[in-house]
Amino acid sequence: MAYVSQEMKKSLAPTIKSILKKYDMKGSIAVDNHSTLVVNLREGVINFGLERDYAQINHYWIDEHFDGVARDFLNELADAMRGPDFFDDTDIMTDYFHCSHYISINVGRFDKPYKLVA
């Protein structure tokens, strides 16, 4: 069963924050429903090429939908969010879902859009 504790969030936060700082991005880290580690990106210098000012990033398709520094940043961020103890033994063919935790990356929000800083 997927589970994220506040202690797990605190242990992963330094690495996540260092990646945000490395790419000059601002964001927040949260836990949703005790199963998902969430990073909300508020502003930064990376242009994600989105059609809107906000988006939920599908971390399984980062390489196919992004390129350049946006792809590098999102891949590093997703790896940091997974952490060293991440596992995913999911087998959708048998309807078996088992992973350590889920991750969610949001660029902006519907009520507060991502701010691209020049």
Helices and strands as residue ranges (DSSP letters): H 6-22, E 25-32, E 36-44, E 55-57, H 62-65, H 68-82, G 92-94, E 102-107, E 115-116
